[in-house]
Amino acid sequence: MKVSTLKLYFSMLCRTLPVLHSKFIFESIEQVKEIHHFTQDDLMTEDVFILDCHTSIFVWVGQQVDVTRVLHEAC
């Protein structure tokens, strides 16, 4: 396999892997952080996570998150 073909394959692969983002508030500022090489253990009950699968988006709202606060912030 040529190097250029291999580079193209890996660039396409990187674009198709799901991306996990953590949404949190620190000192009254809303922040979103990308989590690399994530596992199920990264999903904490006190945070909100967004999983971008490029064709679908999933939102994880932990059991300890104040849902009314999250909905208010989203509007």
TORPA-4810 file (N, C-alpha, C, O; in nm, 3 decimals):
<nodes>
NODE_1_0.084_-0.117_0.000_0.000_0.000_0.000_0.089_0.124_0.000_0.184_0.133_0.078_M
NODE_2_0.059_0.218_-0.087_0.137_0.342_-0.095_0.113_0.427_0.029_0.009_0.418_0.094_K
NODE_3_0.212_0.511_0.060_0.202_0.600_0.175_0.086_0.697_0.158_0.013_0.724_0.254_V
NODE_4_0.067_0.750_0.037_-0.042_0.846_0.013_-0.178_0.780_0.033_-0.270_0.842_0.085_S
NODE_5_-0.191_0.655_-0.008_-0.316_0.582_0.010_-0.341_0.556_0.158_-0.454_0.566_0.206_T
NODE_6_-0.235_0.523_0.230_-0.246_0.498_0.372_-0.285_0.627_0.447_-0.367_0.622_0.538_L
NODE_7_-0.227_0.741_0.411_-0.262_0.868_0.472_-0.409_0.901_0.446_-0.479_0.947_0.537_K
NODE_8_-0.456_0.879_0.326_-0.595_0.904_0.292_-0.687_0.815_0.374_-0.790_0.861_0.424_L
NODE_9_-0.652_0.688_0.388_-0.732_0.595_0.468_-0.743_0.643_0.612_-0.853_0.646_0.668_Y
NODE_10_-0.631_0.681_0.673_-0.632_0.725_0.812_-0.704_0.858_0.829_-0.769_0.879_0.932_F
NODE_11_-0.694_0.948_0.733_-0.767_1.074_0.744_-0.917_1.050_0.735_-0.995_1.117_0.803_S
NODE_12_-0.960_0.955_0.652_-1.103_0.921_0.642_-1.148_0.851_0.771_-1.259_0.877_0.819_M
NODE_13_-1.065_0.765_0.826_-1.098_0.694_0.949_-1.115_0.791_1.065_-1.207_0.777_1.145_L
NODE_14_-1.026_0.889_1.073_-1.034_0.987_1.182_-1.162_1.068_1.175_-1.216_1.108_1.278_C
NODE_15_-1.211_1.094_1.056_-1.334_1.172_1.042_-1.457_1.090_1.075_-1.562_1.147_1.106_R
NODE_16_-1.448_0.959_1.070_-1.566_0.877_1.093_-1.576_0.823_1.235_-1.680_0.769_1.272_T
NODE_17_-1.471_0.835_1.314_-1.478_0.788_1.452_-1.569_0.879_1.534_-1.569_1.001_1.513_L
NODE_18_-1.646_0.824_1.625_-1.730_0.909_1.711_-1.645_1.002_1.796_-1.531_0.971_1.830_P
NODE_19_-1.703_1.117_1.829_-1.635_1.216_1.911_-1.719_1.240_2.035_-1.839_1.267_2.025_V
NODE_20_-1.658_1.231_2.153_-1.729_1.252_2.278_-1.690_1.388_2.335_-1.572_1.421_2.345_L
NODE_21_-1.792_1.467_2.372_-1.770_1.599_2.431_-1.833_1.600_2.570_-1.941_1.546_2.591_H
NODE_22_-1.764_1.662_2.663_-1.815_1.680_2.798_-1.856_1.826_2.814_-1.779_1.916_2.782_S
NODE_23_-1.978_1.848_2.863_-2.028_1.984_2.885_-2.032_2.007_3.035_-2.094_1.929_3.109_K
NODE_24_-1.968_2.113_3.079_-1.967_2.142_3.222_-1.958_2.292_3.244_-1.926_2.367_3.152_F
NODE_25_-1.988_2.334_3.365_-1.981_2.475_3.400_-1.872_2.491_3.505_-1.871_2.423_3.607_I
NODE_26_-1.781_2.583_3.478_-1.671_2.611_3.570_-1.665_2.761_3.590_-1.646_2.838_3.495_F
NODE_27_-1.682_2.803_3.714_-1.681_2.946_3.750_-1.779_3.025_3.663_-1.744_3.128_3.606_E
NODE_28_-1.903_2.975_3.654_-2.013_3.040_3.581_-1.992_3.046_3.430_-2.066_3.116_3.361_S
NODE_29_-1.894_2.975_3.378_-1.870_2.974_3.233_-1.894_2.834_3.181_-1.835_2.737_3.229_I
NODE_30_-1.983_2.824_3.081_-2.012_2.695_3.020_-1.895_2.655_2.930_-1.849_2.735_2.848_E
NODE_31_-1.848_2.533_2.946_-1.735_2.485_2.868_-1.765_2.348_2.810_-1.838_2.269_2.869_Q
NODE_32_-1.709_2.321_2.694_-1.721_2.190_2.631_-1.580_2.141_2.602_-1.497_2.213_2.546_V
NODE_33_-1.554_2.016_2.642_-1.420_1.959_2.625_-1.432_1.829_2.548_-1.517_1.746_2.579_K
NODE_34_-1.348_1.810_2.448_-1.346_1.685_2.373_-1.266_1.582_2.452_-1.159_1.612_2.503_E
NODE_35_-1.320_1.460_2.460_-1.253_1.352_2.532_-1.200_1.253_2.429_-1.275_1.194_2.352_I
NODE_36_-1.070_1.237_2.429_-1.004_1.147_2.333_-0.993_1.007_2.392_-0.977_0.991_2.513_H
NODE_37_-1.002_0.906_2.308_-0.987_0.765_2.347_-1.079_0.733_2.465_-1.035_0.680_2.566_H
NODE_38_-1.206_0.764_2.451_-1.301_0.749_2.561_-1.350_0.606_2.575_-1.347_0.527_2.480_F
NODE_39_-1.396_0.574_2.695_-1.459_0.447_2.724_-1.589_0.474_2.799_-1.618_0.589_2.834_T
NODE_40_-1.665_0.373_2.825_-1.790_0.389_2.898_-1.764_0.445_3.038_-1.849_0.516_3.092_Q
NODE_41_-1.650_0.415_3.095_-1.616_0.466_3.229_-1.604_0.618_3.234_-1.608_0.676_3.342_D
NODE_42_-1.588_0.683_3.118_-1.578_0.829_3.114_-1.713_0.897_3.138_-1.716_1.015_3.170_D
NODE_43_-1.823_0.824_3.124_-1.956_0.881_3.142_-1.986_0.890_3.291_-2.017_0.789_3.355_L
NODE_44_-1.977_1.011_3.346_-1.999_1.032_3.489_-2.143_1.075_3.514_-2.205_1.138_3.428_M
NODE_45_-2.196_1.042_3.630_-2.336_1.071_3.660_-2.361_1.219_3.689_-2.477_1.262_3.690_T
NODE_46_-2.257_1.297_3.713_-2.278_1.437_3.746_-2.253_1.531_3.627_-2.251_1.653_3.646_E
NODE_47_-2.234_1.479_3.507_-2.206_1.561_3.390_-2.299_1.530_3.274_-2.373_1.432_3.276_D
NODE_48_-2.292_1.616_3.173_-2.365_1.597_3.047_-2.261_1.570_2.939_-2.160_1.640_2.932_V
NODE_49_-2.286_1.470_2.856_-2.194_1.434_2.749_-2.268_1.431_2.617_-2.387_1.397_2.611_F
NODE_50_-2.198_1.467_2.511_-2.254_1.465_2.376_-2.165_1.374_2.292_-2.045_1.397_2.280_I
NODE_51_-2.225_1.269_2.235_-2.152_1.177_2.149_-2.192_1.204_2.005_-2.307_1.182_1.967_L
NODE_52_-2.098_1.251_1.925_-2.121_1.284_1.786_-2.071_1.169_1.700_-1.950_1.147_1.687_D
NODE_53_-2.165_1.094_1.641_-2.129_0.980_1.556_-2.133_1.017_1.408_-2.126_0.930_1.322_C
NODE_54_-2.143_1.146_1.378_-2.142_1.203_1.244_-2.272_1.180_1.168_-2.306_1.261_1.082_H
NODE_55_-2.344_1.075_1.196_-2.476_1.056_1.135_-2.585_1.063_1.240_-2.703_1.079_1.207_T
NODE_56_-2.546_1.052_1.366_-2.640_1.062_1.479_-2.568_1.130_1.595_-2.445_1.124_1.606_S
NODE_57_-2.647_1.195_1.680_-2.592_1.258_1.799_-2.668_1.203_1.919_-2.790_1.196_1.919_I
NODE_58_-2.593_1.164_2.022_-2.652_1.112_2.145_-2.611_1.202_2.261_-2.498_1.250_2.266_F
NODE_59_-2.705_1.223_2.353_-2.678_1.307_2.469_-2.693_1.222_2.594_-2.796_1.157_2.614_V
NODE_60_-2.592_1.224_2.678_-2.593_1.153_2.806_-2.612_1.258_2.915_-2.530_1.348_2.930_W
NODE_61_-2.720_1.246_2.990_-2.744_1.334_3.104_-2.736_1.246_3.228_-2.822_1.161_3.250_V
NODE_62_-2.634_1.268_3.308_-2.612_1.186_3.427_-2.726_1.200_3.527_-2.795_1.302_3.529_G
NODE_63_-2.744_1.098_3.611_-2.853_1.096_3.709_-2.843_1.209_3.811_-2.945_1.249_3.866_Q
NODE_64_-2.724_1.260_3.837_-2.707_1.364_3.938_-2.713_1.506_3.879_-2.690_1.603_3.951_Q
NODE_65_-2.744_1.517_3.751_-2.752_1.647_3.685_-2.891_1.706_3.708_-2.991_1.636_3.698_V
NODE_66_-2.896_1.836_3.740_-3.022_1.907_3.755_-3.077_1.933_3.614_-3.033_2.025_3.545_D
NODE_67_-3.174_1.852_3.571_-3.226_1.856_3.435_-3.289_1.992_3.405_-3.274_2.042_3.293_V
NODE_68_-3.358_2.052_3.500_-3.420_2.183_3.474_-3.314_2.289_3.446_-3.335_2.378_3.364_T
NODE_69_-3.200_2.280_3.514_-3.090_2.374_3.488_-3.034_2.354_3.348_-3.007_2.451_3.278_R
NODE_70_-3.016_2.229_3.308_-2.963_2.198_3.176_-3.058_2.248_3.067_-3.014_2.306_2.969_V
NODE_71_-3.188_2.225_3.085_-3.285_2.270_2.985_-3.288_2.422_2.979_-3.301_2.479_2.870_L
NODE_72_-3.278_2.488_3.091_-3.278_2.634_3.094_-3.157_2.690_3.023_-3.167_2.789_2.952_H
NODE_73_-3.041_2.627_3.040_-2.918_2.672_2.975_-2.922_2.648_2.824_-2.860_2.722_2.748_E
NODE_74_-2.993_2.545_2.781_-2.998_2.511_2.640_-3.083_2.610_2.560_-3.066_2.624_2.439_A
NODE_75_-3.174_2.678_2.627_-3.265_2.771_2.557_-3.203_2.907_2.540_-3.265_2.997_2.484_C
</nodes>
